[in-house]
């Protein structure tokens, strides 16, 4: 069994609020949650989008 002493990492994380972070939420790092919401809405309203079409829509929104 391996035991990790978290006190060892505290100097590395000094200045960060989240010493023991939970999972990141969609859009927390990149602000792209609105684009995912749009792709999901189009998928829901217009029928199932293939992964290729969903990716293309995502890329089009990013470039405009």
C-alpha positions in Angstrom: 0.0 0.0 0.0 1.3 3.5 -0.9 0.6 6.3 1.4 0.9 9.9 0.1 1.7 12.7 2.5 -0.2 15.7 1.1 1.9 18.0 3.4 4.7 17.4 0.9 2.8 19.1 -1.9 1.6 22.2 0.1 4.7 24.2 -0.8 4.1 23.4 -4.5 0.5 24.6 -4.2 1.0 27.7 -2.1 -1.2 30.5 -3.4 -3.8 28.2 -4.8 -7.2 28.0 -3.1 -8.0 24.5 -4.0 -5.5 22.2 -2.3 -7.7 19.2 -2.8 -9.7 20.1 -5.9 -12.8 18.5 -7.0 -13.5 17.8 -10.7 -13.6 20.8 -13.0 -16.9 21.7 -14.4 -17.8 22.2 -18.0 -16.7 25.7 -19.0 -14.8 26.4 -15.8 -11.4 26.6 -17.5 -12.3 27.7 -21.0 -15.7 29.4 -20.9 -17.0 27.2 -23.8 -20.0 25.8 -22.0 -22.3 28.0 -24.1 -21.0 26.4 -27.3 -21.7 23.0 -25.8 -25.2 24.1 -24.9 -25.7 25.3 -28.4 -24.5 22.1 -30.0 -26.7 20.1 -27.6 -29.7 22.2 -28.4 -29.2 21.8 -32.2 -28.8 18.0 -31.6 -32.0 17.9 -29.6 -34.1 20.1 -31.9 -32.8 18.9 -35.3 -32.4 15.2 -34.7 -29.2 13.4 -33.7 -26.0 15.0 -35.0 -23.2 12.7 -35.9 -20.0 13.3 -34.0 -18.5 14.7 -37.2 -21.4 17.2 -37.7 -21.3 18.2 -34.0 -17.6 18.8 -34.2 -18.0 20.9 -37.4 -20.7 23.0 -35.7 -18.5 23.5 -32.7 -15.6 24.6 -34.9 -17.8 27.0 -36.9 -19.0 28.7 -33.7 -15.4 29.0 -32.5 -14.3 30.7 -35.7 -17.1 33.2 -35.9 
